[in-house]
Amino acid sequence: MSNVIRVKPTHDGTYTVYRGDAVLISGLTRLQAERYEARIAAEAEALAAA
């Protein structure tokens, strides 16, 4: 499974955050989804740097 994190809109106007094919969280506003994506990316970077 890929570790790529992405945000995709859904048919109901909310957004879903994915890691590879797995859904991490759904039902968010675009801003919430982008912040969640950024937080996960920052945590992954911190772990990689440690």
TAFENMO-V648089 format. One record per residue. N is the residue number from 1. RES is the residue in one small letter. SS is DSSP state (a for helix, b for strand, c for the rest). Layout:
BEGIN
N:RES:SS ; N:RES:SS
END
This chain:
BEGIN
1:m:c ; 2:s:c ; 3:n:c ; 4:v:c ; 5:i:b ; 6:r:b ; 7:v:b ; 8:k:b ; 9:p:b ; 10:t:c ; 11:h:c ; 12:d:c ; 13:g:c ; 14:t:c ; 15:y:b ; 16:t:b ; 17:v:b ; 18:y:b ; 19:r:b ; 20:g:c ; 21:d:c ; 22:a:b ; 23:v:b ; 24:l:b ; 25:i:b ; 26:s:b ; 27:g:b ; 28:l:b ; 29:t:c ; 30:r:a ; 31:l:a ; 32:q:a ; 33:a:a ; 34:e:a ; 35:r:a ; 36:y:a ; 37:e:a ; 38:a:a ; 39:r:a ; 40:i:a ; 41:a:a ; 42:a:a ; 43:e:a ; 44:a:a ; 45:e:a ; 46:a:a ; 47:l:a ; 48:a:a ; 49:a:a ; 50:a:c
END
